[in-house]
């Protein structure tokens, strides 16, 4: 996780450009570089580094002797850079995984480059010999990328907003003029999450058994998920794992610890749970940590600390989406703890599983398996606006690097290739297939493997009073009824319909006035009459609690 920043065709003075680049300094606390492009005085790169791989030669923009005309600024991890080196005979000059982007581009152009990268990435590639600028972002937008392109050819690119989001799974080609200005030539979608990625050909896991009989499917899921975790162990900094005690983070933590032992990694795995005193997540995470044997840390916060964090969280998130803000409070506070109190920097998490494996409680109400499959794909397509955005910003705000094995390209494409009937909730239990796949593995206690879905923003509070209720009680005193009545006049786009959403919108507009279009719509459950995104407002959740 780093901060990348570039300007093409900027007429601003150097000091103004530098100040602009410093706005994302939190994303890379280890080092900073600002560099003009030779021969193009109006083109410059800024880079804030979090040193995770090759601490000696990892500064950017990356340039190598073999390709003096190429400049690369990237944020991410390329997990198959060694396999690509073996397959194509690349001669690397550094140990930086991103150097492979230069070699792939030289070998086969931008489309092959983007398609062959197994990992998470956002990059700016400048080819001064051919006067081209290329932008690209990974399939799910795990690594952020934003751009602004004006009518007169000024291009600004950055890891955080203040501009428009660059679409995941796409690359863009731009012509570079002598003045440093650019002209967009084409924007191309290089990978669809349903298609097996091109880089699967050089994956460490070969061809899988075909067919949809249950035992084959379960075995393939286990193999691909373990492979997804293994490839993400690439790091020179200490690895930790967020652990809510739910299925997703627990599976990640259990498989991660198993592989760390197999690879003889000397230090213990640190796991981190956050919640209010005796919250469901804290209790469940404690069980998991005891079962797998991790060095477990609990972060306990009270309602006042959570409420005080709301404004800084919204500033970091760059969104006013209700459920995203709620869920981000806990993740922001636990990330703050990790940075201050431990030496873990590379942090594993369970994001992406709910969207992929139909984990949200409202999937129980899906009219058909086919409509459930379509909804799953929609959620994956919009991840970069919601859960992935939350996970990136809350960790990046504290200089941590997030890794999300559930969004591994090969794992997701396989899961989405399964018949729709296999992927739906069964026997009143969501993510039934995923749970079934690990039932005989002894990785987790049975009560955790089959623990019902609990939204992160709800699980961190007590069962008696949820986190969203605590927030709403406080906000009810902060927002006048009259303000809410006139909300649609003040905020005609995505008008707030509750005091809570009005409160978040006020804070967002204070920091990012007139930028409400960054959020195309609020996250809300489907197929149910819901006025609030919390799982605890749904009938299925209430009946499960009563049982």
C-alpha positions as CSV (number, residue, x, y, z in Angstrom):
1,X,0.0,0.0,0.0
2,X,1.5,3.3,-1.1
3,X,0.4,6.6,-2.4
4,X,0.9,7.4,-6.1
5,X,0.4,10.8,-7.7
6,X,1.1,12.3,-11.1
7,X,0.5,15.5,-13.1
8,X,0.7,15.9,-16.8
9,X,0.5,19.3,-18.4
10,X,0.5,21.2,-15.1
11,X,1.3,24.9,-15.2
12,X,1.5,25.2,-11.4
13,X,4.8,26.0,-9.7
14,X,6.8,23.2,-8.0
15,X,5.9,24.2,-4.5
16,X,2.2,24.0,-5.2
17,X,2.6,20.6,-6.9
18,X,4.5,19.3,-3.9
19,X,1.9,20.5,-1.4
20,X,-0.8,18.7,-3.5
21,X,1.2,15.5,-3.5
22,X,1.6,15.7,0.3
23,X,-2.2,15.3,0.8
24,X,-1.8,11.5,0.6
25,X,1.3,11.2,2.7
26,X,-0.4,8.9,5.2
27,X,-0.5,6.2,2.6
28,X,3.3,5.9,2.6
29,X,4.9,6.9,5.9
30,X,8.4,5.4,5.1
31,X,9.6,7.7,2.3
32,X,8.6,10.3,-0.2
33,X,9.9,11.2,-3.7
34,X,8.9,14.0,-6.1
35,X,10.4,13.9,-9.6
36,X,10.0,15.8,-12.8
37,X,10.2,13.9,-16.1
38,X,13.3,14.7,-18.2
39,X,12.4,16.7,-21.2
40,X,8.8,17.3,-20.1
41,X,8.9,20.1,-17.6
42,X,5.1,20.0,-17.0
43,X,5.1,16.3,-16.1
44,X,5.9,15.1,-12.6
45,X,5.4,12.1,-10.3
46,X,4.9,11.9,-6.5
47,X,5.3,8.8,-4.5
48,X,4.7,8.0,-0.8
49,X,6.2,4.7,0.2
50,X,5.2,2.0,2.6
51,X,8.2,-0.3,2.3
52,X,7.0,-3.9,2.2
53,X,9.1,-5.5,-0.6
54,X,12.7,-4.6,-1.5
55,X,13.4,-1.9,1.0
56,X,16.6,-0.9,-0.8
57,X,15.5,-0.4,-4.4
58,X,11.7,0.1,-3.9
59,X,11.4,3.9,-4.4
60,X,9.4,5.2,-7.3
61,X,8.9,6.1,-10.1
62,X,10.6,2.8,-11.0
63,X,13.1,3.1,-13.9
64,X,15.5,0.4,-15.1
65,X,18.6,0.7,-17.3
66,X,17.1,-1.6,-19.9
67,X,14.1,0.7,-20.5
68,X,15.3,4.3,-19.8
69,X,12.2,5.7,-21.6
70,X,9.7,4.0,-19.2
71,X,8.6,5.6,-15.9
72,X,6.3,3.6,-13.6
73,X,4.4,4.6,-10.5
74,X,2.3,1.9,-9.0
75,X,0.5,0.9,-5.8
76,X,-0.1,-2.8,-5.2
77,X,1.4,-6.3,-5.1
78,X,2.0,-8.5,-8.1
79,X,2.0,-12.0,-6.7
80,X,3.1,-13.8,-9.9
81,X,6.1,-11.7,-10.7
82,X,8.5,-14.6,-10.2
83,X,6.4,-17.0,-12.3
84,X,6.3,-14.5,-15.1
85,X,10.1,-14.1,-14.8
86,X,10.6,-17.8,-15.3
87,X,8.0,-18.1,-18.1
88,X,9.4,-15.2,-20.2
89,X,13.0,-15.1,-19.1
90,X,12.8,-11.5,-17.7
91,X,16.0,-10.1,-16.2
92,X,15.0,-8.1,-13.2
93,X,17.2,-5.2,-11.9
94,X,15.4,-5.0,-8.5
95,X,13.5,-7.2,-6.1
96,X,10.4,-5.0,-6.5
97,X,7.4,-7.1,-7.8
98,X,6.1,-4.1,-9.8
99,X,9.2,-4.1,-12.1
100,X,7.5,-6.9,-14.0
101,X,5.1,-4.3,-15.4
102,X,7.9,-2.7,-17.4
103,X,9.1,-6.1,-18.8
104,X,5.5,-7.2,-19.7
105,X,4.8,-3.9,-21.4
106,X,8.0,-4.0,-23.4
107,X,7.2,-7.6,-24.4
108,X,3.6,-7.4,-25.4
109,X,2.0,-4.0,-24.8
110,X,-0.4,-2.7,-22.3
111,X,-3.3,-5.1,-22.8
112,X,-1.1,-8.2,-22.2
113,X,0.5,-6.4,-19.3
114,X,-2.8,-5.7,-17.4
115,X,-4.2,-9.1,-18.2
116,X,-1.2,-11.1,-17.0
117,X,-0.8,-9.4,-13.6
118,X,-2.0,-11.6,-10.7
119,X,-2.5,-9.3,-7.8
120,X,-3.9,-5.9,-6.8
121,X,-2.7,-2.8,-8.5
122,X,-3.2,0.7,-9.7
123,X,-0.5,2.2,-11.9
124,X,0.6,5.1,-14.1
125,X,3.1,4.0,-16.9
126,X,4.8,6.7,-19.0
127,X,6.5,5.8,-22.3
128,X,8.5,8.9,-23.4
129,X,9.8,7.1,-26.5
130,X,6.3,6.6,-27.9
131,X,4.8,9.6,-26.1
132,X,2.1,7.5,-24.3
133,X,0.6,7.5,-20.8
134,X,-1.2,4.4,-19.5
135,X,-3.4,4.0,-16.5
136,X,-4.7,0.7,-15.2
137,X,-6.4,-0.7,-12.1
138,X,-7.1,-4.3,-10.9
139,X,-10.3,-6.2,-11.5
140,X,-12.0,-5.3,-8.2
141,X,-10.4,-2.0,-7.5
142,X,-8.7,-3.2,-4.4
143,X,-6.1,-0.6,-4.9
144,X,-7.6,2.9,-5.5
145,X,-7.0,5.1,-8.5
146,X,-8.6,8.5,-9.4
147,X,-8.1,10.9,-12.2
148,X,-9.1,14.2,-13.6
149,X,-8.7,15.0,-17.3
150,X,-9.7,18.6,-18.4
151,X,-10.7,19.7,-21.9
152,X,-7.4,21.4,-22.5
153,X,-5.4,18.2,-21.8
154,X,-4.3,18.5,-18.1
155,X,-4.2,15.1,-16.4
156,X,-4.0,14.5,-12.7
157,X,-3.8,11.0,-11.2
158,X,-3.9,10.1,-7.5
159,X,-4.5,7.2,-5.0
160,X,-7.3,9.1,-3.3
161,X,-10.2,11.0,-4.5
162,X,-10.5,14.8,-4.9
163,X,-11.2,13.6,-8.5
164,X,-13.2,10.9,-10.4
165,X,-12.6,7.2,-9.7
166,X,-10.9,5.2,-12.4
167,X,-12.9,2.1,-13.2
168,X,-11.6,-1.3,-11.9
169,X,-10.5,-3.9,-14.5
170,X,-9.8,-1.2,-17.1
171,X,-6.7,0.4,-18.7
172,X,-6.6,3.8,-20.5
173,X,-4.2,4.9,-23.3
174,X,-3.4,8.6,-23.6
175,X,-1.2,10.4,-26.1
176,X,1.4,12.7,-24.6
177,X,2.1,16.1,-26.3
178,X,5.4,18.0,-26.1
179,X,3.7,20.5,-23.7
180,X,3.0,17.7,-21.3
181,X,-0.8,17.8,-22.0
182,X,-2.5,14.6,-22.9
183,X,-5.3,13.3,-25.1
184,X,-7.3,10.2,-24.2
185,X,-7.2,7.6,-27.0
186,X,-9.1,4.6,-25.6
187,X,-10.4,3.1,-22.3
188,X,-10.5,-0.7,-22.4
189,X,-11.9,-3.4,-20.0
190,X,-9.1,-6.0,-19.8
191,X,-10.7,-8.5,-17.5
192,X,-14.2,-9.5,-16.4
193,X,-14.4,-11.1,-12.9
194,X,-16.4,-14.1,-14.4
195,X,-13.6,-15.0,-16.8
196,X,-10.7,-17.1,-15.8
197,X,-7.7,-14.7,-15.8
198,X,-5.1,-14.9,-18.5
199,X,-2.4,-15.3,-15.8
200,X,-4.0,-18.6,-14.6
201,X,-1.7,-20.3,-17.2
202,X,1.3,-19.6,-15.1
203,X,-0.3,-20.1,-11.7
204,X,1.4,-22.4,-9.1
205,X,-1.9,-24.4,-9.0
206,X,-2.4,-26.2,-12.3
207,X,-5.6,-27.3,-14.0
208,X,-8.3,-28.3,-11.5
209,X,-10.6,-31.3,-11.8
210,X,-13.7,-30.4,-13.8
211,X,-17.3,-31.2,-13.1
212,X,-19.8,-30.0,-10.5
213,X,-20.2,-32.9,-8.2
214,X,-20.1,-31.6,-4.7
215,X,-16.9,-33.3,-3.5
216,X,-14.9,-32.0,-6.5
217,X,-16.3,-28.5,-6.0
218,X,-15.5,-28.4,-2.3
219,X,-12.0,-29.6,-2.9
220,X,-11.4,-27.0,-5.7
221,X,-12.7,-24.3,-3.4
222,X,-10.2,-25.3,-0.6
223,X,-7.3,-25.6,-3.0
224,X,-7.9,-22.2,-4.6
225,X,-8.5,-20.4,-1.4
226,X,-5.4,-21.8,0.2
227,X,-3.5,-20.8,-2.9
228,X,-5.0,-17.3,-2.6
229,X,-3.7,-16.9,0.9
230,X,-0.3,-18.4,0.1
231,X,0.6,-16.1,-2.7
232,X,-0.3,-13.1,-0.5
233,X,2.4,-14.0,2.1
234,X,4.9,-12.1,-0.1
235,X,6.3,-9.5,2.3
236,X,9.4,-8.3,4.1
237,X,7.3,-6.7,6.9
238,X,5.4,-8.5,9.7
239,X,2.0,-10.0,8.7
240,X,-1.1,-9.7,10.9
241,X,-4.8,-10.4,10.4
242,X,-8.1,-8.7,11.3
243,X,-10.3,-11.2,13.1
244,X,-14.0,-10.4,13.8
245,X,-14.9,-14.0,14.7
246,X,-17.2,-14.3,11.7
247,X,-16.7,-17.0,9.0
248,X,-14.7,-14.9,6.5
249,X,-12.0,-13.4,8.7
250,X,-11.7,-16.6,10.7
251,X,-11.1,-18.7,7.6
252,X,-8.5,-16.2,6.5
253,X,-6.7,-16.3,9.9
254,X,-6.8,-20.1,10.2
255,X,-5.4,-20.8,6.7
256,X,-2.9,-17.9,7.1
257,X,-1.5,-19.4,10.4
258,X,-1.4,-22.9,8.9
259,X,0.7,-21.7,5.9
260,X,2.9,-19.5,8.0
261,X,3.9,-22.6,10.0
262,X,4.5,-24.6,6.8
263,X,6.7,-21.8,5.5
264,X,8.6,-21.7,8.8
265,X,7.9,-18.0,9.4
266,X,9.4,-17.4,12.8
267,X,7.2,-14.8,14.4
268,X,3.7,-15.6,15.7
269,X,0.6,-14.4,13.8
270,X,-1.0,-11.4,15.5
271,X,-4.8,-11.3,15.2
272,X,-6.8,-8.2,16.0
273,X,-10.5,-7.9,17.1
274,X,-12.4,-4.8,18.0
275,X,-15.6,-4.2,19.9
276,X,-17.4,-2.9,22.8
277,X,-17.3,-4.8,26.1
278,X,-18.6,-8.4,25.6
279,X,-19.7,-7.7,22.0
280,X,-20.4,-10.8,19.8
281,X,-17.4,-10.2,17.7
282,X,-15.0,-10.1,20.6
283,X,-16.3,-13.3,22.1
284,X,-16.2,-15.2,18.8
285,X,-12.8,-13.9,17.9
286,X,-11.4,-15.1,21.2
287,X,-12.6,-18.6,20.5
288,X,-11.0,-18.6,17.0
289,X,-7.7,-17.2,18.3
290,X,-7.6,-19.9,21.0
291,X,-8.4,-22.6,18.5
292,X,-5.7,-21.6,15.9
293,X,-3.1,-20.4,18.4
294,X,-2.6,-16.8,17.3
295,X,-1.1,-13.9,19.4
296,X,-4.5,-12.2,19.9
297,X,-5.1,-8.5,20.6
298,X,-8.5,-7.1,21.6
299,X,-9.3,-3.4,21.1
300,X,-12.2,-2.3,23.3
301,X,-13.8,1.0,22.6
302,X,-16.8,2.9,24.0
303,X,-19.6,4.7,22.3
304,X,-18.0,8.1,23.0
305,X,-14.7,7.1,21.2
306,X,-16.7,5.7,18.3
307,X,-18.7,8.9,17.9
308,X,-15.7,11.1,18.2
309,X,-14.0,9.2,15.3
310,X,-16.9,9.8,12.8
311,X,-15.6,13.0,11.2
312,X,-12.0,11.8,10.7
313,X,-13.4,8.5,9.3
314,X,-15.6,10.3,6.7
315,X,-12.7,12.5,5.7
316,X,-10.5,9.3,5.2
317,X,-13.3,7.4,3.4
318,X,-14.3,10.2,1.0
319,X,-17.9,8.9,1.1
320,X,-21.1,9.5,3.0
321,X,-22.7,6.1,2.5
322,X,-24.4,5.0,5.7
323,X,-23.3,1.4,6.1
324,X,-19.8,2.2,4.9
325,X,-19.4,4.9,7.5
326,X,-20.8,2.7,10.3
327,X,-18.6,-0.3,9.5
328,X,-15.5,1.9,9.1
329,X,-15.5,3.2,12.6
330,X,-14.3,-0.1,14.1
331,X,-11.9,-0.8,11.3
332,X,-10.4,2.7,11.6
333,X,-9.9,2.3,15.3
334,X,-8.4,-1.1,15.1
335,X,-6.0,0.0,12.4
336,X,-5.0,2.9,14.5
337,X,-4.2,0.5,17.3
338,X,-2.2,-1.8,15.1
339,X,0.0,1.1,13.8
340,X,0.7,2.5,17.3
341,X,1.0,-0.6,19.4
342,X,2.4,-3.4,17.2
343,X,4.9,-3.9,14.3
344,X,2.4,-5.7,12.0
345,X,2.1,-3.8,8.7
346,X,0.7,-6.3,6.1
347,X,-2.8,-6.9,7.3
348,X,-5.0,-9.8,5.9
349,X,-8.8,-9.4,6.0
350,X,-12.0,-11.1,4.8
351,X,-13.4,-8.5,2.4
352,X,-15.2,-9.7,-0.7
353,X,-16.6,-12.9,0.6
354,X,-20.1,-11.6,1.3
355,X,-20.4,-10.4,-2.2
356,X,-18.9,-13.5,-3.8
357,X,-20.5,-16.2,-1.7
358,X,-23.9,-14.5,-1.2
359,X,-23.3,-13.8,2.5
360,X,-25.6,-10.9,3.1
361,X,-28.8,-11.9,5.0
362,X,-31.1,-10.5,2.3
363,X,-29.9,-13.2,-0.1
364,X,-32.4,-15.5,1.8
365,X,-35.1,-13.5,0.1
366,X,-33.8,-13.9,-3.5
367,X,-36.6,-14.8,-5.8
368,X,-34.4,-17.4,-7.7
369,X,-30.9,-18.7,-7.8
370,X,-30.3,-16.8,-11.0
371,X,-31.4,-13.5,-9.5
372,X,-29.1,-14.2,-6.5
373,X,-26.2,-14.8,-8.9
374,X,-26.9,-11.6,-10.8
375,X,-27.0,-9.7,-7.4
376,X,-23.7,-11.2,-6.4
377,X,-22.1,-10.0,-9.6
378,X,-23.5,-6.5,-9.2
379,X,-22.1,-6.3,-5.7
380,X,-18.7,-7.5,-6.9
381,X,-18.8,-4.9,-9.6
382,X,-19.5,-2.1,-7.1
383,X,-17.0,-3.3,-4.4
384,X,-14.7,-0.4,-5.1
385,X,-17.5,2.0,-4.0
386,X,-18.2,0.3,-0.7
387,X,-16.4,-2.5,1.2
388,X,-13.1,-2.3,-0.7
389,X,-13.1,1.5,-0.3
390,X,-13.8,1.1,3.4
391,X,-11.0,-1.5,3.8
392,X,-8.4,0.5,1.9
393,X,-9.1,3.9,3.4
394,X,-9.3,2.8,7.0
395,X,-6.0,0.8,6.9
396,X,-4.2,3.3,4.6
397,X,-5.0,6.1,6.9
398,X,-2.7,4.5,9.4
399,X,0.0,3.3,6.9
400,X,-1.0,-0.4,6.8
401,X,-1.2,-2.6,3.7
402,X,-4.4,-4.6,3.2
403,X,-4.5,-8.1,1.6
404,X,-7.8,-9.7,0.7
405,X,-7.5,-13.4,-0.5
406,X,-11.3,-13.8,-1.1
407,X,-10.9,-11.4,-4.1
408,X,-8.2,-13.5,-5.7
409,X,-8.9,-13.5,-9.5
410,X,-8.8,-17.3,-9.9
411,X,-10.8,-18.1,-6.8
412,X,-13.5,-15.6,-7.7
413,X,-13.8,-16.7,-11.3
414,X,-14.1,-20.4,-10.3
415,X,-16.7,-19.6,-7.6
416,X,-18.8,-17.6,-10.1
417,X,-18.5,-20.4,-12.7
418,X,-20.4,-22.8,-10.4
419,X,-24.1,-23.4,-11.0
420,X,-26.3,-20.8,-9.5
421,X,-28.2,-23.4,-7.3
422,X,-25.0,-24.4,-5.6
423,X,-24.2,-20.8,-4.4
424,X,-27.5,-19.8,-2.7
425,X,-28.2,-20.0,1.0
426,X,-29.5,-23.4,2.2
427,X,-31.3,-24.6,5.3
428,X,-31.6,-21.0,6.4
429,X,-27.8,-20.5,6.4
430,X,-26.0,-18.1,4.1
431,X,-22.6,-19.1,2.5
432,X,-23.6,-22.7,2.8
433,X,-21.3,-24.0,0.1
434,X,-18.2,-22.2,1.5
435,X,-18.9,-23.5,5.0
436,X,-19.5,-27.0,3.7
437,X,-16.2,-26.9,1.8
438,X,-14.2,-26.5,5.1
439,X,-16.4,-28.6,7.3
440,X,-14.0,-31.5,7.6
441,X,-10.8,-29.4,7.7
442,X,-10.7,-28.8,11.5
443,X,-9.5,-25.3,10.8
444,X,-12.2,-23.7,12.9
445,X,-14.5,-24.7,15.7
446,X,-17.9,-25.9,14.4
447,X,-19.8,-23.0,16.1
448,X,-17.6,-20.5,14.3
449,X,-17.8,-22.3,10.9
450,X,-21.6,-22.2,11.1
451,X,-21.9,-18.8,12.9
452,X,-24.7,-16.8,11.2
453,X,-23.8,-13.6,9.4
454,X,-23.3,-10.6,11.6
455,X,-22.6,-7.2,9.9
456,X,-19.2,-5.8,11.1
457,X,-20.9,-2.5,12.3
458,X,-23.4,-4.6,14.4
459,X,-21.1,-7.3,15.7
460,X,-18.8,-4.8,17.5
461,X,-21.6,-3.7,19.8
462,X,-23.8,-5.7,22.2
463,X,-26.8,-7.8,21.0
464,X,-29.1,-5.6,23.2
465,X,-28.1,-2.3,21.6
466,X,-26.5,-2.3,18.2
467,X,-23.8,0.2,17.0
468,X,-26.2,1.8,14.6
469,X,-28.7,2.4,17.4
470,X,-26.0,4.1,19.5
471,X,-25.0,6.3,16.5
472,X,-28.7,7.2,15.8
473,X,-29.4,8.1,19.4
474,X,-26.5,10.6,19.4
475,X,-27.2,12.0,16.0
476,X,-30.9,12.5,16.9
477,X,-29.8,15.3,19.2
478,X,-27.5,16.8,16.6
479,X,-29.8,17.2,13.6
480,X,-33.0,19.2,13.9
481,X,-36.3,17.8,12.4
482,X,-36.6,20.9,10.2
483,X,-33.2,20.3,8.7
484,X,-34.2,16.8,7.7
485,X,-37.5,18.1,6.2
486,X,-35.5,20.4,3.9
487,X,-32.8,17.9,3.1
488,X,-33.9,17.3,-0.5
489,X,-33.7,21.0,-1.2
490,X,-30.2,21.3,0.2
491,X,-28.9,18.0,-1.2
492,X,-30.9,17.1,-4.3
493,X,-28.5,14.3,-5.3
494,X,-28.8,11.3,-3.1
495,X,-31.0,13.2,-0.6
496,X,-30.6,12.1,3.0
497,X,-33.8,10.4,4.3
498,X,-32.7,9.9,8.0
499,X,-31.0,12.1,10.5
500,X,-28.0,9.8,10.5
501,X,-27.5,10.1,6.7
502,X,-28.0,13.9,7.0
503,X,-25.3,14.1,9.6
504,X,-22.8,12.1,7.5
505,X,-23.6,14.2,4.5
506,X,-23.0,17.4,6.3
507,X,-19.5,16.2,7.3
508,X,-18.8,15.0,3.8
509,X,-19.8,18.3,2.2
510,X,-17.7,20.2,4.7
511,X,-14.6,18.4,3.4
512,X,-15.6,17.7,-0.2
513,X,-18.2,20.4,-1.2
514,X,-20.1,19.6,-4.3
515,X,-18.6,16.1,-4.7
516,X,-21.7,14.0,-3.8
517,X,-21.6,12.3,-7.2
518,X,-18.6,10.3,-6.0
519,X,-21.3,8.0,-4.5
520,X,-23.8,7.0,-7.2
521,X,-26.2,5.5,-4.7
522,X,-26.5,4.3,-1.1
523,X,-25.8,0.6,-0.3
524,X,-29.1,-1.0,0.7
525,X,-30.4,-4.6,0.8
526,X,-32.6,-5.9,-2.0
527,X,-35.9,-7.9,-2.1
528,X,-36.9,-6.6,1.3
529,X,-38.7,-3.5,2.5
530,X,-35.7,-1.9,4.3
531,X,-35.2,1.6,5.4
532,X,-31.9,0.9,7.0
533,X,-28.9,-1.1,5.7
534,X,-28.3,-2.9,9.0
535,X,-28.8,-6.6,9.1
536,X,-30.4,-6.3,12.5
537,X,-33.4,-4.6,11.0
538,X,-34.2,-7.6,8.8
539,X,-36.8,-10.2,9.9
540,X,-34.4,-13.2,9.2
541,X,-31.8,-11.8,11.7
542,X,-34.5,-11.1,14.4
543,X,-35.8,-14.7,14.1
544,X,-32.4,-16.1,14.3
545,X,-31.7,-14.2,17.5
546,X,-34.9,-15.3,19.1
547,X,-34.2,-19.0,18.3
